[in-house]
Amino acid sequence: MELNYLRAVIFLVAGLILLFIPQKIIKIQAYLSKRLHLRSTYTKKANYIISFVLLIIALTLFIYSIIN
């Protein structure tokens, strides 16, 4: 298995998780930011934007893997 396929799958899974269960991700982010004494400003909209960016990266890596 080529390394770019593996990278694409990782980005795809991360993007799908952020897209389909954003509430649980926001809870995890709030918990971790509270434990690490950081400010959490992530919203549901920000998670959707990040998920679409990750999906675009995954699509780009899949296309690059197929071409090369």
N, C-alpha and C positions, 0 to 999 in steps of 0.2 A: 504494500500500500504506500502510495506516494505521500510525502509529508504534507503537501498542500491540501490533500483530501482530508487528512486528519485535522488540520487547522480549520478548514472550512466547516467540518462537522462540529468542532468546538464552538466556533462563532455562531453557527446555526442553532445549536442547543441553547447557548446563552441568550441569543436574541428571542427565541421562542419562549423561554422561561420568563423573560422580562415582559413579553407581550401578553402571555396568557395568565400569569399569576402576579400581577404587579402589587397587589395588596400585601401579600406575604413578603415580597422583597422590600417593600417600604417598612414593614414591621421589623425585618432583620436589620435594615439600615438604621432605623431609629434605635434599636437595641444596641447595635455596635457603636454608634456615635455617642450614645449615652455612656457606655462602658469605657470608651476611649476619650471621653470629655471633648468631643468635637461637636460642631453645629451641623445639624442635618437639614438641608434645604431641598432635598429631593422630593419631587411631587410625582403624581401619576403621569402627568404630561411629559416630564423629563424622562421618566422610564420608557415611555412610548418612543420618544425621540432616540434614546440610546438603543432601544431594541431594533428600530429601523436601520440605524447606522450599522449595528452588528449583522443584521440580515443582508445589507448591501455588501459588507465586507465578505460575508460567507459566499454570496453569489459571485462576487468578483474572483474569489479564490477557486471556486468550482470551475468557472469559465477558464481561468488561467491554467488549471490542472488539466482540463480537457484539451486545450489548445496545445500545450507542451507535453 
